[in-house]
Amino acid sequence: MMLTQARRAFGALIVTSIAIVPQTVTAQTRDQRAIRALSDQWQRDIAADNVDAIVGLHAPDAVVMFSNAPLARGSREIREIYSEMVKTPGLQLHWIPTKIDVTSPTSATEYGTYTESFDSPGGKMRDAGNYVVLWRRIDGRWRIVLDAPSTTTPLPASMPAESPDFVGRAGNALTWSDFSPPGFPPGGKISLLHGDPFSPGQFVLRLDLPDGYQIPVHWHPTAEYVTVISGSAQFGMGNTVELGASQSYNAGDFVFIPARHAHFGRTRGETVLQITGVGPFLINLGAPRS
């Protein structure tokens, strides 16, 4: 009698388990579809410059870990990086989930691959890599708690050898083009004297800036060597523009700006600056976060 009861109980347990498994799989599949839809909408929001929607998709304490960039934490810093990202000329960003794994009713992991391209003064720039996104269900809604893309584009093996060719440029015969990186005011001109600032290796260029040109707070991952050729400029270091704390430099003066140091400036009269450095010479608005 006891054996019969045990068999019945065991049979009931099996039936219950069989009933629960399809419900669990169905719920997981439903969550996977929901997360994939949010991931697709995220890409459309980037294309539409909808920063509010992008920030709203992240948890208030979310973390973003872009390759070769300072960590961003929280809504304010995430808004800053996406506000700058959507201004990138010709930006095309696309990612494809390889797997979405719902690990519990309140957490999920998405990983896959991405491709990116954008326009630069040196031509079309491209990148590709892998990514992982951690999702958490907060108040019944899936939100991002960690976004960590990682580039697979290889870095140059070494600094390219210097050219053995002699190069000379006549100051009155230079070729100038518009200088208007995102976040900088119009009106500036740029002339490349030697090298390529967008590729590994040394470069020399000149900027011709009009009177009163405001150079916003920005920083570079490599050092900058500035010589005032003509005119006058004020340069200051810091995370905010404080011209009262800046210093004036005239024709013949020299300024060294270390890597990853935020700086700003303003011209007085039409001013020509000669800038020397090592590429890739990237311009990042604001101040580095770490």
N, C-alpha and C positions, 0 to 999 in steps of 0.2 A: 504493500500500500504506500509506504513512504517512498519507494523507488518510483512508483507511478506518478506521485505528486511532483517528485524532483524532475522527472522527464517532462511533465507538463509545464513546469516553471521554466525549464531550460528552453523549451520550444517557444514559449511566449516571449522570452528574452530575445531569441533569434528573430522572431517576427517584428518585435519592436525595433531592433537594430536595423533590420532591412528597411523599415519605414523611415527611420531617422536619416540614414545615409543619403537617399535621394533628396530629402529636404535640405540637407547641408550642402550638397553639391549644387542644388538649384540656387540657394542663397549666395554661394560663392560665385557662381556664374553670373548672377545678377549684379553683384558688386564689381566683378571684373568688367562687365559691360559699362557700368556707371563710371568707373575710373578711366576706362579707355575713352569714353565720351568727354570727360573732363579734360583729359590730356589733349584730345583733338581741339577742344574749344580753347585751351590755353594757347595753342599754336595760332589759331585764328585771331585771338586777342592781341598777340604780338604783332601779327601782320596788320591789324587795324589800329595799332598804337593805343590800345585800351589799357592803360596802366592801372586804372582803378580796378578793373576786373581781374587783372593779373595779381595784384596785391591781395585782393579779396579771396583768391583761391588758396593763398598761403595762411597757415596758422599764425597768430600774432607773434609767436616766438620761433617761427621757422628759421632755418639756416640755409643759406645758399653758398656753395663752395665751387666757384668757377676756377678753371685751371689758370695758373699763373696770375692770380688776383687775390686780394685780401678777402677773408671770410666776411659775409654779410649776415647780420642777425637781426631779426625783428622787422616789423612792417616799414619803419622809416627807412632803414638802409636798403631793404629790398625795393622800395619805391624809387630810391635814388638810382640804383643800378639799372632798373628797367626804364626809368625815364630817360637815361642816357642811351641805353641800348636801342630803343625804338627810333632814336634820331639818326642811327647809323645809315649812311646813304646806301641804297640798294640792298638792304638787309634781306636775306632769305634764309630762314632757319626752319629746319624740318627734322623731326625725330620719329622713329618707328619703334614701338615697344616690342621687345623680344618675348617678354613674359610679364604677366601681372599675377602675382601670387598673394591671395588674400589669406593671411596667416592667422587671423582671428576676426571676430565680428567688428573690431575697432581698429585694426591695423592691416596694412598691405604694403607690398614692395613691388615697384615697377622698375624694370631695367631694359635697356635697348641701345640703339645706335642713333647718332645724329649727324647731320651735315649742315654746314653754314657757309654763306658767301656774302660779301659786301664790297662796295666800291671804295677805293682809296685813291689818293693822288698818284700812287704808283701802279694803279690798275686794279683788276678784280682780285680780291683776297679770298682764299678758301680754307676751310678747316673741317675736320671730321673727327669723331670720337665715340666714346661710350658714355652712358649716363646711368645713374640710379636715382630713383625718387622714392622716398618713404611717405606713405599716406597714413593719416589717422582720421577716424570718424569722430568728429566733434559736434555735439548737439545734433546728431543724426545726419551730418553732412561730411563727405570726404574732403579733407584739406591736406595740403602739402606741409610736411614738417621738415623735410630735408630734400634739397635738390643738389646733386653733385655730378655735373658733367666733367668728363676727363678727356682731353684731346689725345688723339693717337697720331697727330701730325708730328713727324720727327723733327727735333731741333737740329740745326746745322752742326756737323761733326766738329768743325773748327773754324776759326776766323779765316776768311779767304785771303789769299796772298795779295799783297799790294801790287798794283799795276806797275810794270817797269817803264811805262810810257810817260814822257814829259807832257804836262798839261798846262796851258796858259790861257787866261781869260782877260780880255780887255774890259775894264769897268764900264766903258760907254757903249759896249756892244753885247751886254748880257741879255738873255731872253727871260722875260718875266711872265708869270701866269698868276691867276687869282689864288690868294691864300685865304681859305675860308673853311677851316675844319669845324666840325659841329661844336657849337657853344661859343665860337669866336665871332666878333663883329665883322661885317664885310668891309672892304676897302683896302685890305692888305695885299701885297704882291710877294711872290717868292721866286727866286732864281737859284737853280742848282749849279754849283761851281764844280763839284767833284764828288764821285761816289753816288750811292743811292741810300737815302735815309730809311727806306722801307725794307732793306735787305741787310744781312750781316756785313759788317765792315765799316770803315771810317767814311765820313761824308763831310762836306762843307757846303753850306747854303747861305743865302742872304735873304733877309726880309726887308721890304720897303713898306713902312707903315705911315699912315697919315697923321697929322697933328691931332693930339687928344685921343689916340687909339687906346682903348682899354683892353689890356691883356687879362683875361679872367684867371681865377685861381685854378691851377692845374699842376700836374707832375708827370715825370717821365721815369720809366724803369732804368734808364741809363743816364749818366752825367751829361751836362750841357755846358759848353764853353762859348761865351758870348763876348763879342767885341763890337763896340759902337763905332761904326764907320763914319756916320754923319748924323747931325741932329743931337737929340738928348732924350734920355729915357730914365724913368724911375723904376726901380726894382725892389720888391720886398718879399720876404719869406713869411709863410704862415698860412693857416687854413681859411682865413677871411681877408678880404681886401681892406687894408689899412694904409692908405697912402701917406698918412702922417708919420708912419714908422718906416717908410721906404727911404731909399737913398738915390740921389741923382747921379747919372753917369753921362759924360759928354764924349765927343769924338775922340777916339784913341783909348778910351777906358775899357777895362776888361772885367768880366764877371764869370765866376765859376759857380754852377748850381749843382750840388750833389744829386745822385740818383735818389728817387723816391722822396724828394723834398718839395712840398707844395710851395708855389711862388706865384706872383702876379706882377703887373706893371702898367705903366702908362707912358705914352710918348709926349714930348713937347716939341712941336714943330715936326715937319716931315723927317723921319728917322730911318736910317738903314742900319740893320744889325747883321753881323756875320756870326753864324752859329756852326760850331764844329762838334761832332759827337760820334758815337758808334751805334749803328743800326742793329736791329730794327728800332727806330726812334718813334715810340708811341706817345700820343698826347692823351692824357687822361684828365678829364675835368674833375674839380674838387680836390680833396686831399686823400692820400692813401689811408686805409683804415687800420693798417697794422704795419 
